[in-house]
Amino acid sequence: MTERLFVYGTLCDPNVRMAVFQRSIGGTPDTLHGYRKTVIAFGAHNYPIIQAAPGQHVDGLLLEVSADELARSDRYETHAYQRIQLTLASGVTAWVYCDPGDQA
């Protein structure tokens, strides 16, 4: 079964996708309206994360992954993110990692 995953940060890098998914995965540009990108500190590094923000948007890539690859992305993103389904500008519903404290 194919899963749709919208990425907007480190997983936009093809080298990171190769490391996480163990294969080359292309992506289709898409946009998520009603959210903004910010950063969180996790360990010694800052990483992108999104939060609900009316009137704003986040550009990223829509990936098609297997259920196993989606589980790999869960491990990669860790508990610092919450995976939810949202509708993108294209009309496609996809999994998106967002701020777990965000009550959108």
Secondary structure, DSSP 8 states (H G I E B T S, - for coil): -EEEEEE-SGGGSHHHHHHHHSS----EEEEEEEEEEEEEEETTEEEEEEEEEEEEEEEEEEEEEEHHHHHHHHHHH-TTSEEEEEE-TTS-EEEEEE-TT---
